[in-house]
Every structure is written in C-alpha cells, then in structure tokens.
Amino acid sequence: MNYSDSFKSMQIPPNTYEVNTIHRDDQNIVSGNIEKRLIIDSRDRNYKNYPKASNYIVKLNEQFRNVTSIELTRAQIPQSGYTINNNNNIINLVESNDSNTVTYCYTLEVKIGDYTIQELVNQLNVLFCSNQLNHKYKVVYDKCTGKVTIKSSGSFELNFKGSVHLDNTHAGFKRLYPPNSIGKLLGFNPEQYGVENNNGTITSISSSTARPIKLCCCLAFTHITPAPIYKITGTNTKFMTTFKICDYLYIYDNNDIEYIFLIVAIRDDQTLDGVYLKPDPIDTCHCDPTCYIPGKSPFSGITLRSPYIKKGITAPNKYDLFYNRYLVLHIKELERLRSKETSVMDSFAILPLNDKSNSLINVDASKYPTSKEIKYFTPPLGKLDRLTIQFLTYDGYEYDFNGVEHYLDLRINMLNQQGKYLNL
C-alpha cells in the first residue's frame, strides 16, 4: 500500500506505563515546604516609638503562615557600646578618719567612654583627685599580673557587694554586684574590701649619704645614669610593713602637689631611701611613673608634715574591660535557648563579642553548619506578622549601640498548605 509522504515524519511513542499514566501534581509545590528570606534592618523600625536599636518591634509587610522553622543565617552587629557606660561606672567608697570613729560615704562616677586599662587607671586617678575626699588616693595596675590596686593615705573601704540573687532554676543563690558597679571590670569580686592605714606623715626629705645608684635594679626602669638618693623620714609610718623595694612613694605638699619617689632601700619603720622621679618632657605612656626620669628633689632640706600613700586594696582577679563575652538576642516570637542565667533564658541566640571596641560582629551560618541558630515549631506556627527584638548583656541590661544600626537575615520555612495550624 502506498502512503502519503507526510506520514513518514510522524513518530509514534512506544506504549509504556510511564507515558500513559496520569500523575498527580508535584508534591513539593502543593504539599511540601516554602522557603522565604526575611531581612530585618533596625533602620526600618519606628524611631518615634523605638528610639534605640536594642529594643524594638517590626511589623512585617506580609503574614507568614504555617511556619515550621526560622533560622538566623546572617547578621551584622556593631560592637559600638562604650567600655565604660551607665551600667558599669560606679565606685562605692567609704572613708574613715584617723581614729576610725567617723565614716564618710561617697558614690564616684567614672566618665563614660572607651578606655585602655592605662587610660582607665589615669581617669580613676583624676576622679579620686577631683572629688573632695578626706584622703589621698592612687590607682595603679601591675603590667605583669594584670591586677589593679587602689591605695590611700588613710583607712577606706570599697563596696562591691550587692544583693543576693535566686537564680531562675532555684538551684541556689549567687551574690551580685551593686547596681552599675565597675567592680567586675577592675577585677574585684562582689564583696566588700577594706584596709586600715596608720596616721603617719612624712616629716623630712634630705640628701642621703648613700652612693648614687643605677635604676636598673628595678626591672621597670632602664635608666643607667646614676641617680641621687634622698633619705625620707616620718612619724608613725611603719615603712617596713607598708612598702617593699622598688615600690613608689607618693607624697603630697600643702598645695596637694604630688611628688613621686622610687624606693631603693628601707632602713626601718621611720626611714627609707628613694630616688625622686620627675615627669619626662616626652611622656608617651600617660603619666606612668616608669616613664619618669630621676631628678633633684624640690623637697630637699625642707621640714614637712605631709600625707603620703600607704597601703591599698589589690583586686583578686585580673582586670577585664571586655567581660561581656556575648550579646543576648531576644526575639519574643522565637524563644528557644535554656540557661541558668535569667538574661539568656528563652532567648533566640547569643552573639559572641571580641575585645575590640567599635568593631563589627559578622554572623554567617554557612561557616558553622553544625551549630545553627534555628527555632523549630511543633506544631507549625499558624501566623507570624511581627518580631519583637531585644539585645541584652549578660547582666540583663539593654545593650547601647550608641546610634549604630544592625541587620538580621532570617530563613523562614513554611508548609505549603492551609491547615488547622492557621490562626485567623
């Protein structure tokens, strides 16, 4: 039989099961999951209602329904809070008179800002000097041990002891610091510290018969030029139990001008030898006595009755300017973390900080695939139309970003169906 040439180009598919079976629609489209990305930028908040980026509510432009999980995939958080802020700048000081019969209480407030440890020590010395206190004070820190010492010419106490706190698991109690205390930064425990000093005074400073020495006897100094020695005497001074070789002796005249001597010998409780130190014209380490140079004492041959710095209180721990190791991110709708500490309990995530002020903390979940910040919902969350966001420190204070903004990148997974979990 002859067929038309038009039939030659036709192709008849084989009669197979796959071709002739009618399939239902793609499961991933009608009954699987939908993934969406949500960017939360703190600049999108209502500034009138929420002036601070550490506490605000974002109302979403669309409702997310039947949510099964929400993951923090990326974020950029500024570490813009000050080292010393309104939550950690208070020193509670108690002074006693010479006979310990009268006490004076003071609340000293450190100026807010970013500090290195040396800058903070200098600021503390300015603070003690600028207040009308009964005693003289000197704050120093040991570069080898990292510990801060507060010394005085009289008896005093430092109160870093706050209230007792019952933790949220009812497992016990812990002692807190007083509100807004600087104690933790300086290395002090939440306790009360005190020292009793005698009422001794410096009575004379004169040239010593001891031979000039080279200051290399003290590791803090590198001066090799022989320095003149001065004999310093006093009454009720107890030098033997108050000082050791290479300590600094701070003396004050009637005009409250400070003079520093490096102790090179202690003869007895009333007599010691020292080298007078004067500030170097080029002082590159912020009034640290190790930058001073030997000189001629302006006191030589003058009879005195001057106060001087005696014993002090040394912090039991190293200073810790960045004791907040992380920020606590609370999102009311995404509570998930458990902790013994109240500020972390029911939070969504913790964001590690570093020891650099004014830096950016970048969070990228792809770099930590085994430790993701995900909130799962079982059963699924019927409707999500807002997020209530708050950033706290470990102590429960709101973190102050000082006007610097942040963003969060969230991955939202939802069931692709209407169901009983929808909250209409």
C-alpha positions, 0 to 999 in steps of 0.5 A, a space after each residue: 500500500 502506498 502512503 502519503 509522504 507526510 506520514 513518514 515524519 510522524 513518530 509514534 511513542 512506544 506504549 509504556 506505563 510511564 507515558 500513559 499514566 496520569 500523575 498527580 501534581 508535584 508534591 513539593 509545590 502543593 504539599 511540601 515546604 516554602 522557603 522565604 528570606 526575611 531581612 530585618 534592618 533596625 533602620 526600618 523600625 519606628 524611631 518615634 516609638 523605638 528610639 534605640 536599636 536594642 529594643 524594638 518591634 517590626 511589623 512585617 509587610 506580609 503574614 507568614 503562615 504555617 511556619 515550621 522553622 526560622 533560622 538566623 543565617 546572617 547578621 551584622 552587629 556593631 560592637 559600638 557600646 562604650 567600655 565604660 557606660 551607665 551600667 558599669 561606672 560606679 565606685 562605692 567608697 567609704 572613708 574613715 578618719 584617723 581614729 576610725 570613729 567617723 565614716 564618710 560615704 561617697 558614690 564616684 562616677 567614672 566618665 563614660 567612654 572607651 578606655 585602655 586599662 592605662 587610660 582607665 587607671 589615669 581617669 580613676 586617678 583624676 576622679 579620686 583627685 577631683 572629688 573632695 575626699 578626706 584622703 589621698 588616693 592612687 590607682 595603679 595596675 601591675 603590667 605583669 599580673 594584670 591586677 589593679 590596686 587602689 591605695 590611700 593615705 588613710 583607712 577606706 573601704 570599697 563596696 562591691 557587694 550587692 544583693 543576693 540573687 535566686 537564680 531562675 532554676 532555684 538551684 541556689 543563690 549567687 551574690 551580685 554586684 551593686 547596681 552599675 558597679 565597675 567592680 567586675 571590670 577592675 577585677 574585684 569580686 562582689 564583696 566588700 574590701 577594706 584596709 586600715 592605714 596608720 596616721 603617719 606623715 612624712 616629716 623630712 626629705 634630705 640628701 642621703 649619704 648613700 652612693 648614687 645608684 643605677 635604676 636598673 635594679 628595678 626591672 621597670 626602669 632602664 635608666 643607667 645614669 646614676 641617680 641621687 638618693 634622698 633619705 625620707 623620714 616620718 612619724 608613725 609610718 611603719 615603712 617596713 610593713 607598708 612598702 617593699 623595694 622598688 615600690 613608689 612613694 607618693 607624697 603630697 605638699 600643702 598645695 596637694 602637689 604630688 611628688 613621686 619617689 622610687 624606693 631603693 632601700 628601707 632602713 626601718 619603720 621611720 626611714 627609707 631611701 628613694 630616688 625622686 622621679 620627675 615627669 619626662 618632657 616626652 611622656 608617651 605612656 600617660 603619666 606612668 611613673 616608669 616613664 619618669 626620669 630621676 631628678 633633684 628633689 624640690 623637697 630637699 632640706 625642707 621640714 614637712 608634715 605631709 600625707 603620703 600613700 600607704 597601703 591599698 586594696 589589690 583586686 583578686 582577679 585580673 582586670 577585664 574591660 571586655 567581660 561581656 563575652 556575648 550579646 543576648 538576642 531576644 526575639 519574643 516570637 522565637 524563644 528557644 535557648 535554656 540557661 541558668 542565667 535569667 538574661 539568656 533564658 528563652 532567648 533566640 541566640 547569643 552573639 559572641 563579642 571580641 575585645 575590640 571596641 567599635 568593631 563589627 560582629 559578622 554572623 554567617 551560618 554557612 561557616 558553622 553548619 553544625 551549630 545553627 541558630 534555628 527555632 523549630 515549631 511543633 506544631 507549625 506556627 499558624 501566623 507570624 506578622 511581627 518580631 519583637 527584638 531585644 539585645 541584652 548583656 549578660 547582666 540583663 541590661 539593654 545593650 547601647 549601640 550608641 546610634 549604630 544600626 544592625 541587620 538580621 537575615 532570617 530563613 523562614 520555612 513554611 508548609 505549603 498548605 492551609 491547615 488547622 495550624 492557621 490562626 485567623 
